[in-house]
Amino acid sequence: MVKESKPSDVIVVLTTTENSLQAKVIINALLESRLAACIQTQQIDSHYVWQSELCNSQEVLLTIKTLNHSYEEVEKTILRHHPYDVPQIVALPIEHGLSSYLDWVKSNVSN
């Protein structure tokens, strides 16, 4: 039986970009600086209100696995490379997870 871990300092940060080229710039910056262990992407259809107008756009969602104490640097790095005026940057805690996976994330984030 695989043992589930206790709550950890691993978090998931979510952000979106207009296209895969912008996503790649952010991904490379985060991975090269070892601010993230893993980043997954997926194409999404976003619906939102911007400047009092209903909007819909295709975006790339980045799911970034990192550590809680690295969040500020992750946010700064995303903002430095992000084209949006107000990008989505939110962090979600990992309450439970496979210990070996969470250990892997911790061993691959150096900041």
C-alpha positions in Angstrom: 0.0 0.0 0.0 1.3 3.5 -0.9 1.3 5.9 2.0 -0.3 9.3 1.5 1.7 12.2 3.0 0.6 14.7 5.6 0.0 18.4 4.5 3.1 19.8 3.0 4.7 23.0 1.8 4.2 22.1 -1.8 1.8 24.3 -3.7 0.3 24.6 -7.2 0.4 28.0 -8.8 -2.0 28.7 -11.7 -1.5 31.3 -14.4 -2.8 31.7 -18.0 -1.2 33.1 -21.1 -2.5 34.1 -24.6 -0.5 31.4 -26.4 2.0 28.6 -26.1 5.0 30.9 -27.0 4.3 33.1 -24.1 3.7 30.0 -21.9 7.1 28.6 -23.0 8.9 31.9 -22.0 7.4 31.7 -18.5 8.0 27.9 -18.2 11.7 28.3 -19.2 12.3 31.1 -16.8 10.8 29.2 -13.9 12.5 25.9 -14.6 15.9 27.4 -15.4 15.9 29.3 -12.1 14.7 26.1 -10.3 11.6 27.9 -9.0 9.4 25.0 -10.1 9.8 21.3 -10.3 7.1 20.6 -13.0 4.8 22.7 -15.1 1.9 21.3 -17.1 0.0 23.1 -19.8 -3.4 22.8 -21.4 -5.5 24.7 -23.8 -8.5 26.2 -22.2 -11.5 28.4 -23.2 -11.7 31.3 -20.8 -14.9 33.4 -20.1 -14.5 36.6 -18.1 -15.5 40.2 -17.6 -12.8 42.7 -18.6 -13.3 46.5 -18.5 -17.1 45.9 -18.2 -17.3 43.7 -21.3 -18.0 40.0 -21.5 -15.0 38.3 -23.1 -14.1 34.8 -24.3 -10.6 33.7 -25.4 -8.5 30.7 -25.9 -5.6 30.6 -23.4 -2.9 28.3 -22.1 -3.2 27.3 -18.5 0.0 26.7 -16.6 -0.1 24.4 -13.6 3.1 25.0 -11.7 4.3 22.8 -8.9 6.6 24.6 -6.4 7.1 25.3 -2.7 5.2 27.8 -0.6 8.4 29.7 0.4 9.2 30.2 -3.4 5.8 31.8 -4.2 7.0 35.4 -4.2 9.8 34.7 -6.6 7.5 32.6 -8.8 5.1 35.5 -8.9 7.8 38.0 -9.7 9.1 35.8 -12.5 5.7 35.4 -14.0 5.0 39.1 -13.9 8.4 39.9 -15.4 7.5 37.8 -18.5 3.7 38.1 -18.7 2.0 40.3 -21.3 -1.3 40.8 -19.4 -2.1 43.9 -17.4 -3.7 41.8 -14.7 -2.6 38.2 -15.0 -4.2 35.4 -13.1 -1.6 34.2 -10.6 -3.1 32.1 -7.7 -1.6 29.6 -5.4 -3.4 26.5 -4.1 -2.1 24.4 -1.2 -1.5 20.7 -1.5 -3.3 19.2 1.5 -2.3 15.6 0.8 -0.3 13.8 -1.8 1.9 10.9 -2.6 5.0 11.3 -0.4 7.4 10.3 -3.0 6.0 12.8 -5.5 6.0 15.6 -3.0 9.6 14.7 -2.0 10.5 14.9 -5.7 9.0 18.4 -6.0 10.9 19.5 -2.9 14.2 18.1 -4.3 13.8 20.0 -7.6 12.9 23.5 -6.3 16.1 25.2 -5.1 14.8 28.6 -4.1 
